[in-house]
């Protein structure tokens, strides 16, 4: 592995990450986590050195633009109100099979080849011992909720 003049090694992905979940029953009312949520774990980086997520997306299974909320936590069994931090939201598409992505991901600090017309790259860094959870902004279970996925790599 290459090193810099200060003997720091670059962050290189060790394992590919692609996780997909159904959010029919993953619900939370609002952006603040309540005790009765049924959020679903999307990415678990607790037993790794962290992860870089280059795309968080949804594939619509209905005609409603469901709001998908994302939360960072230290828990891998249940999303608790005192451990959850809201990190973003995006809406699912309004036609079956429509794909939408979380466009407001943070900008990256690391240099990378520029692609597209955006001046900087975007990605979500998931630190070690953290998890990424997903919940629809709703109070009821449904049968046509979007499929939510995350793609990137584990360190």
Residue pairs with C-beta under 8 A, 6 or more apart in sequence:
1 9
1 10
1 12
2 9
2 10
3 9
4 10
10 110
11 52
11 110
11 155
12 155
13 52
13 152
13 153
13 154
13 155
14 49
14 153
14 154
14 155
15 48
15 153
15 154
16 153
16 154
17 43
17 51
17 53
17 150
17 151
17 152
17 153
17 154
18 149
18 150
18 151
19 42
19 43
19 149
19 150
20 147
20 148
20 149
21 40
21 41
21 42
21 134
21 147
21 148
21 149
22 145
22 147
23 40
23 66
23 68
23 134
23 135
23 136
23 145
23 146
23 147
23 148
24 141
24 142
24 143
24 144
24 145
25 38
25 40
25 141
25 145
26 38
26 39
26 40
26 134
26 135
26 136
26 145
27 37
27 38
27 39
27 135
27 136
27 138
27 139
27 140
27 141
28 34
28 37
28 38
28 39
28 69
28 79
28 135
28 136
28 137
28 138
29 137
29 138
29 139
30 137
31 69
31 86
31 89
31 137
32 81
32 86
33 39
33 71
33 79
33 80
33 81
33 84
33 86
34 81
35 81
37 79
37 135
38 135
39 71
39 79
39 84
39 133
39 134
39 135
40 133
40 134
40 135
41 76
41 131
41 132
41 133
42 56
42 70
42 132
42 133
42 134
42 148
42 150
43 51
43 53
43 126
43 131
43 132
43 150
44 76
44 131
45 51
45 126
45 127
45 128
45 129
45 130
45 131
45 132
45 154
46 74
46 76
46 128
46 129
46 130
46 131
48 128
48 154
48 155
49 128
49 154
49 155
50 125
50 126
50 127
50 128
50 130
50 154
50 155
51 125
51 126
51 152
51 153
51 154
51 155
52 123
52 124
52 125
52 126
52 152
52 153
52 155
53 105
53 123
53 124
53 125
53 126
53 132
53 150
53 151
53 152
54 123
54 151
54 152
55 101
55 102
55 149
55 150
55 151
55 152
56 70
56 90
56 101
56 102
56 105
56 124
56 148
56 149
56 150
57 99
57 100
57 101
57 102
57 148
57 149
57 150
57 151
58 66
58 68
58 90
58 92
58 93
58 99
58 100
58 101
58 146
58 147
58 148
58 149
59 92
59 93
59 97
59 98
59 99
59 146
59 147
59 149
60 92
60 93
60 94
60 95
60 96
60 97
60 98
60 99
60 100
60 146
61 96
61 144
61 145
61 146
61 147
62 96
62 142
62 144
62 145
62 146
63 94
63 95
63 96
64 92
64 94
64 144
65 91
65 92
65 93
65 94
66 91
66 92
66 136
66 137
66 138
66 142
66 145
66 146
67 89
67 90
67 91
67 92
67 136
67 137
67 138
68 89
68 90
68 91
68 92
68 134
68 135
68 136
68 137
68 146
68 148
69 86
69 88
69 89
69 134
69 135
69 136
69 137
70 86
70 87
70 88
70 89
70 102
70 132
70 133
70 134
71 79
71 84
71 85
71 86
71 87
71 132
71 133
71 134
71 135
72 84
72 85
72 87
72 126
72 130
72 131
72 132
72 133
73 79
73 80
73 83
73 84
73 85
73 130
73 131
73 132
73 133
74 83
74 129
74 130
74 131
75 83
75 131
76 131
79 133
79 135
84 133
87 124
87 132
88 102
88 104
88 105
89 137
90 100
90 101
90 102
90 103
90 104
91 100
92 98
92 100
92 145
92 146
93 99
93 100
93 146
102 124
105 122
105 123
105 124
106 122
106 123
106 124
106 125
107 120
107 121
107 122
108 120
108 121
108 122
108 123
108 125
112 121
114 121
115 121
123 152
124 132
124 152
126 132
128 155
132 150
134 148
136 142
136 145
136 146
